[in-house]
Amino acid sequence: MSSGSDEKLRVEALTSDHDRARFESGVDALDRYLRTQAGQDARKNLAAPFVLLLPDGTVAGYYTLSSTGVHLGELPAETARKLPRYPLVPATLLGRLAVDRRQQGKGYGRFLLADALYRAAGSEVASFAVIVDAKDEGARRFYERESFLALPDQPMKLFRPMTDIRRLFR
């Protein structure tokens, strides 16, 4: 992605070389996670954190991916009807997504989401959908604008089928 000038942004797997100390999204839990927990989660294979880097190496945002499962009964009836009757359907969890407050409003949230969806679609691990747990109404609306659908009884938990995501990148 370029942003007006010749700035080249890149997304990389989080390493100890990335300076996370100054990251501030405005959501304390998301900031604390990146600073203190993300590296541990990566080392223990609990989550795969990815960081969006500005040309100078500053962390402008991040997201995490991990495996999860969705109970068939949680899905909309028309979706569940098309799936095998497994109690749990494999999915990819987009667990966290945050942009530094100094970089907000530049489209980096959508850029991070697109990168996460691209990585999920390219995985060789089976996954029916990407799942997100929206932290608030603003996040829910963001994901709905990106074609995520709310689970019927859990409006803050949304999904986007992998077949739909893969069509984006053909």
N, C-alpha and C positions, 0 to 999 in steps of 0.2 A: 504494500500500500504506500502510496506517496501522498503527502499532504501539502499540495500547493507548490512547495519548493522541491528540491531534489532529495528531501529527507527520505531515507529508507528505513522503514520500520521492520523489525524482525521478531518472530516468536520463537522462543527456545525453551527446552526443558529446563526447569529451575536447577541451578547448581549453587554451590557455596560461593562461587565467584560473583554472583549477582548481589548488589548492594540493596538490601530491602529495608534498611533502617529508616529511610526518609519517606517511605511509601505511606500516603494518607488518602484513603478513599472517602473519608467522612463517616465510615461505619467502623467503629472500634473493633468489633469482632472480626471483620474481614482483614483489617490492618494487623491485628494481633496474630491471626492465623498465618499470614504471609511471613511475618517477622519471626515467629517462634515455633510454629508447628509444621508448616509446609515441607520443610526439609526433612524432618523426621518422618512424616507420612510418605514421602518419596522413598526414603531409605528402607522403610518397612513394607513397601509395596501396597500401601493403603490408598494412595491417591497419586496421580501423576500431575504435578503442578507445572504449568507453562507460564512464562512471563513475556510480556510485550516490552521490547526494548527500543528506546529512542536511539538515534545515531550516536549519541554520547555515552550510551550504556545505561542510562537512567531507566529504572523499571516504571513504565507508564501504566501497566495493568497486569492482571493475571487471571487465570482460571485453573480449575482442577477437573480431571476426569477420573472416574473409577467405575468398576462394575457394580451393578445392582440387580435387583429383580423386582418385578411388579406383579402383584397378585392379579390374576386374570379377572376376578370380580371387581377390581378397582377401575378397570378400563370401561369406556363407553360400550354399551351392548353391541352396537354395530361394528366396532373394532374387535371386540372379544370373539364375536361370532366367526370371524375369519381366521382365528388362531386355534392351534391344537389345545386340547383341554388340560394343559399342564397347570398345576397350582401356581407356579411362578414362571413368568416369562422373562428371559434375560434382557437387560437393558444397560445403557451407559448413563451414568450419573454425571451431569455437569454440576458439580457440588458447590463451587464458588466461582464468581466472576466479579471482578472489581476493577475500576479505573481510578488512578490517582486524581484527586480533586483538582489539581492544577492542569490536568489533561482532559477533564470532562468537557463534553460538548463538541468534541472533534471527531466523533464517529468511531472512537477506539473500542467502545463496548460492542458495537456491531461487528467490528473487525475481529475482536477476540472471539465472539460467538461464531462467526464464519470459520475461523481457524479451528475452533473446537469441533464444529460439525464436520469439517473436512477430515480431521484426524479420526473422529468416530466412524465416519463412513468408510474410511480407508483401512480400518482395523480388520484383522483376520479373525478376531474374536466375535462370535455370534452376538447380535444385539438387535432386538426388535425395534427399539426407539431410544432417543435421548430424553432423559427425564431431568426436570429442574424443580427445585423447591423455591418458589419466589419468596423473598424475605419480606416484601411489602407490596402494596398495591401498585406502586410505580414499577417495580420489577415485574410484577405479573403482566402489566400492560405492555412493557418492553417485549416480553417473550410472546405475548399474544400477537403483537405487530409482526413478529418473526415467524408466524404460522404455528406456534405451539398451541395445543389444545388442553384445556383444563380437565382434570379427572372429575367425573360427575359429583362425587361426594367430597372432593378435596380441591376447591377452587384455586388454592395456592400451589398445588402440585400439578405441573403441566408436562406434556410429552409431545414429541414430534416423531412420527414413524420414520424408521431408517430408510424405507423405500422412497419416501418423500425427500429425505435429505440427500440420498444418493442421486436423485434426479437433478438436484441443484448443481452437481459437480460433473455432469456428463458433458 
